[in-house]
Amino acid sequence: MKYALDTNIYVDAFRDPAAADALLGFLERAIPFTFLSAVVMQELAAGSRTPARVRDLERSVFQPFVRRGRVFAPTTAAFVRSGRMIAAVAVREGWPTVRENPSLLNDALLAASCFDAGITLVTHDRDFARFAPFMKGWRHVRPWPAVG
């Protein structure tokens, strides 16, 4: 099974030593099967507002995945699928739900790109359950899945 980590997993690890240890423990077992989403890279880069944080992010998160060729980006189909999912959520839950949660757009794009790549998303975010009905077979799991 292939995995990608949602932005919230990295943010938790940056802020909490116990979360960092849990992430490192998972990566020790799953690094050969773990990929980095360009969507997550965008979100992490947006949150890195000092030169030191930018360097740390590049060195500790981005470069290891880039060097191994383990970065994936949304396809045209993922952009279209994510737009359709946002429209369906808006119809089902109302447009205020989408307007009040701007991260839902990136979440939909991340979900659709994981689906296209056959990757399971590891996340704390419960919003991803909204997208499951639109992508049969797509998986998102809470930290930390067993790696076999």
Secondary structure, 3 states (H helix, E strand, C coil): CEEEECHHHHHHHHHCHHHHHHHHHHHHHHHHHEEEEHHHHHHHHHHCCCHHHHHHHHHHHHHHHHHCCCEECCCHHHHHHHHHHHHHHHHHHCHHHHHCCCHHHHHHHHHHHHHHHCEEEECCCHHHHHCHHHCCCCCEECCCCCCC
